[in-house]
Amino acid sequence: MTNSISQPQHEQPADAFLATVPPINGPGRVLVTGATGFAGSAMLRACVSRGYRVRALVRDAAKAKALEASGVEVAVGNMKDTGSLARALRDVSVVYHFASIFREIGLPPEEFRSVNVEGPSRLIIAASESGVGRVVHISTVGVHGDVEHPPATELSPFRPGDIYQRTKLEGEQQAIATAARLKVPLTVVRPAPMYGPGDRRMLKLFAGVAHRRFPILGSGDALFSMVHIDDLVEGVRLAGESPFAVGRTFIIGSDEYMSLNALVSLVAQEAGVEPLGFHLPVWPFWVAGALCEGVCAPFGIEPPLYRRRVAFFTKSRAFDITRARTELGYAPKVSLREGVRSTLKWYRDAGWV
């Protein structure tokens, strides 16, 4: 089991920096990194719909054409190229930094570190040189790992469980240190597991339940919470515009969390099916996952089963959003049932369920 890591005392009081940071009455030009991903593209659409001048940082020039056609200014570059970051940041007032490497089989640890750990600091250094007014760094609630005493707050212990979570934690901490040294206004956002139309990470759960092929491993009592993509981007926007957000870290999630048993039942109700209603033991799948990873990873092959997928059934991930509510005025609007319904519809319309 991963040992807990104490929460470092890096945060400023809620009113710190207010004497030096001007309030943002609607940003000027906004830069979104990771703009072709699920969350980054949703943030991009939200900013465009509000009439903001938006620039997207993308790695693939071919994907830039579709964005340009929608009225988005595009900068081609990546988190390892300091020159491309400097060009992307010209005349930018707020940066929403979504870009990261999630979980890709076969990538060496150095690649995760270069993007997830060193990338945010490169961005902040370039932001300092360009006079950017605010950087919002998107981390993850995964830095808290298996929540021992749910619901977790921003001050709960760190317990990252894999290289993605470990490098996101290191990246968050390094970003905070770099921003403090250079006096760059920084806000850290830790999103809960996100879902909604356009998402594919939760597809296995939704499709499995809808097709009655989703047995629960273990008791199913572990707590789980998600955040609808519409609520997430609104929380991130507030983090980028509120003067009270500078120097702070916010969990952006939902008021609703439930056991995995209850979540599966809810998805089944909305899918119009009966849940399978039986449980399987965890340990055989954990062993099988370890074997699959050991055999497949050296060859860069996607394993059919991961231990982290098995851990999904046993780890509690429930989160408290009180700080975001009280300091940002964040108020999630999409109920879990409504979100599950709209996401299932999108999957069905796409032919995936």
VEXLORO-813688 format. One record per residue (C-alpha): x, y, z. Coordinates in steps of 0.1 Angstrom, whole numbers, padded with zeros to 4 digits, always signed. Layout:
% VEXLORO-813688
XYZ;...
This chain:
% VEXLORO-813688
+0000+0000+0000;+0012+0035-0008;+0022+0054+0022;+0004+0087+0030;+0023+0119+0024;+0015+0148+0047;-0001+0179+0031;+0027+0205+0028;+0018+0240+0042;+0023+0258+0008;-0010+0276+0005;-0015+0313+0010;-0045+0326+0031;-0075+0333+0009;-0069+0370+0009;-0031+0368+0002;-0018+0386-0028;-0050+0408-0030;-0029+0439-0026;-0008+0430-0056;-0031+0411-0079;-0057+0432-0098;-0092+0417-0100;-0101+0402-0133;-0133+0415-0147;-0135+0390-0175;-0102+0380-0189;-0086+0395-0220;-0070+0368-0241;-0073+0333-0227;-0048+0304-0234;-0060+0268-0230;-0034+0241-0231;-0044+0205-0238;-0071+0221-0259;-0080+0189-0279;-0086+0168-0249;-0120+0162-0233;-0117+0188-0205;-0095+0212-0225;-0119+0213-0254;-0149+0218-0231;-0131+0247-0215;-0123+0261-0249;-0160+0260-0259;-0171+0276-0227;-0147+0305-0231;-0157+0310-0268;-0194+0310-0258;-0187+0338-0233;-0171+0359-0260;-0136+0357-0247;-0106+0359-0271;-0093+0324-0270;-0060+0308-0281;-0055+0271-0280;-0021+0254-0276;-0021+0222-0296;+0006+0197-0305;-0009+0185-0338;-0011+0211-0365;-0037+0190-0384;-0061+0194-0355;-0056+0231-0355;-0076+0236-0387;-0109+0225-0371;-0103+0249-0342;-0094+0278-0365;-0126+0272-0384;-0145+0276-0352;-0129+0310-0345;-0102+0299-0321;-0067+0312-0325;-0042+0284-0325;-0006+0281-0314;+0012+0249-0323;+0036+0237-0296;+0040+0215-0266;+0049+0215-0229;+0086+0205-0236;+0092+0234-0261;+0100+0266-0242;+0100+0287-0273;+0065+0275-0283;+0052+0283-0249;+0066+0319-0251;+0049+0324-0284;+0016+0310-0272;+0016+0333-0241;+0020+0366-0260;-0008+0391-0249;-0024+0364-0227;-0041+0374-0194;-0052+0340-0181;-0039+0305-0188;-0059+0273-0182;-0033+0246-0181;-0050+0212-0189;-0022+0195-0209;-0007+0164-0193;+0001+0128-0201;-0026+0107-0186;-0019+0069-0186;-0002+0056-0217;+0014+0022-0218;+0050+0019-0227;+0060+0055-0220;+0092+0058-0199;+0089+0076-0165;+0111+0104-0180;+0083+0113-0204;+0057+0116-0176;+0082+0138-0157;+0090+0160-0186;+0053+0168-0193;+0036+0164-0159;+0063+0176-0136;+0085+0200-0155;+0059+0212-0180;+0039+0233-0155;+0070+0251-0143;+0082+0258-0178;+0048+0273-0185;+0049+0295-0153;+0084+0307-0161;+0073+0317-0196;+0041+0333-0181;+0063+0354-0158;+0083+0366-0188;+0051+0374-0207;+0034+0392-0179;+0005+0368-0177;-0021+0378-0150;-0031+0343-0138;-0022+0307-0143;-0047+0280-0134;-0030+0246-0131;-0052+0216-0135;-0040+0188-0112;-0062+0159-0101;-0079+0146-0070;-0059+0114-0078;-0030+0130-0057;-0051+0119-0027;-0053+0083-0039;-0074+0060-0018;-0092+0084+0006;-0089+0069+0041;-0114+0092+0057;-0139+0103+0031;-0148+0129+0020;-0113+0143+0013;-0106+0180+0014;-0077+0200-0001;-0058+0193+0032;-0062+0156+0032;-0030+0135+0030;-0015+0127-0004;-0015+0090-0014;-0007+0089-0051;-0010+0053-0064;+0007+0053-0099;+0031+0072-0120;+0004+0095-0134;-0008+0105-0099;+0028+0108-0086;+0039+0130-0114;+0008+0151-0112;+0015+0157-0075;+0051+0166-0081;+0041+0189-0109;+0016+0206-0087;+0041+0211-0059;+0068+0223-0083;+0044+0247-0100;+0035+0262-0066;+0072+0267-0057;+0080+0282-0091;+0050+0306-0090;+0059+0317-0055;+0096+0324-0065;+0086+0344-0096;+0055+0360-0080;+0032+0346-0107;-0005+0345-0095;-0013+0307-0095;-0044+0287-0087;-0044+0249-0085;-0076+0230-0094;-0080+0193-0085;-0109+0180-0106;-0129+0149-0094;-0132+0122-0120;-0149+0139-0149;-0177+0126-0172;-0203+0139-0196;-0210+0139-0233;-0178+0135-0252;-0160+0115-0224;-0146+0080-0230;-0129+0073-0197;-0162+0063-0181;-0174+0044-0211;-0164+0010-0198;-0186+0015-0167;-0216+0029-0186;-0215+0004-0215;-0207-0025-0192;-0237-0017-0169;-0260-0010-0199;-0251-0044-0215;-0252-0062-0182;-0215-0071-0184;-0202-0051-0153;-0198-0074-0123;-0186-0056-0091;-0154-0068-0076;-0155-0069-0038;-0182-0054-0016;-0190-0024-0038;-0191-0002-0007;-0162+0021-0017;-0174+0057-0022;-0171+0074-0056;-0178+0108-0069;-0177+0124-0103;-0180+0159-0117;-0200+0167-0148;-0179+0185-0175;-0201+0215-0175;-0197+0220-0138;-0160+0214-0140;-0153+0241-0166;-0174+0266-0146;-0154+0259-0115;-0122+0263-0135;-0134+0296-0149;-0141+0309-0114;-0107+0298-0103;-0092+0319-0132;-0112+0350-0125;-0117+0353-0088;-0091+0374-0069;-0097+0351-0039;-0084+0321-0058;-0048+0332-0060;-0024+0311-0040;-0052+0286-0033;-0060+0250-0042;-0095+0239-0050;-0112+0205-0054;-0139+0209-0081;-0164+0181-0079;-0200+0174-0070;-0221+0175-0038;-0232+0139-0046;-0211+0109-0039;-0223+0073-0034;-0211+0038-0031;-0201+0020-0063;-0231-0003-0057;-0254+0027-0057;-0237+0043-0088;-0241+0010-0108;-0277+0009-0098;-0283+0045-0109;-0266+0038-0143;-0287+0007-0147;-0319+0025-0139;-0312+0052-0165;-0301+0025-0190;-0334+0006-0184;-0317-0026-0173;-0313-0046-0141;-0278-0046-0126;-0261-0080-0126;-0266-0082-0088;-0236-0104-0080;-0200-0097-0068;-0167-0113-0076;-0136-0116-0053;-0109-0090-0059;-0077-0109-0054;-0078-0131-0085;-0083-0101-0107;-0055-0082-0089;-0031-0111-0095;-0042-0113-0132;-0037-0076-0136;-0002-0077-0122;+0006-0106-0146;-0009-0088-0176;+0011-0057-0169;+0043-0076-0164;+0039-0094-0197;+0026-0066-0218;+0044-0035-0206;+0079-0044-0218;+0065-0047-0254;+0044-0016-0253;+0012-0036-0255;-0020-0024-0239;-0027-0050-0211;-0063-0064-0211;-0064-0058-0173;-0046-0033-0150;-0043-0034-0113;-0055+0002-0112;-0087-0009-0129;-0092-0035-0101;-0084-0008-0076;-0113+0012-0090;-0136-0012-0071;-0118-0009-0037;-0106+0027-0033;-0128+0054-0019;-0128+0087-0039;-0153+0110-0023;-0145+0147-0020;-0157+0178-0001;-0162+0210-0022;-0169+0233+0007;-0138+0255+0000;-0148+0260-0037;-0183+0268-0027;-0174+0294+0000;-0144+0310-0016;-0152+0308-0054;-0190+0308-0052;-0189+0275-0071;-0223+0257-0072;-0226+0225-0093;-0258+0225-0113;-0259+0191-0130;-0273+0164-0108;-0257+0130-0110;-0289+0115-0124;-0292+0141-0150;-0256+0138-0159;-0257+0100-0162;-0288+0103-0184;-0273+0128-0208;-0240+0109-0210;-0258+0076-0217;-0277+0094-0245;-0245+0107-0260;-0229+0072-0259;-0260+0057-0275;-0261+0084-0302;-0224+0077-0309;-0231+0039-0312;-0210+0030-0282;-0238+0017-0260;
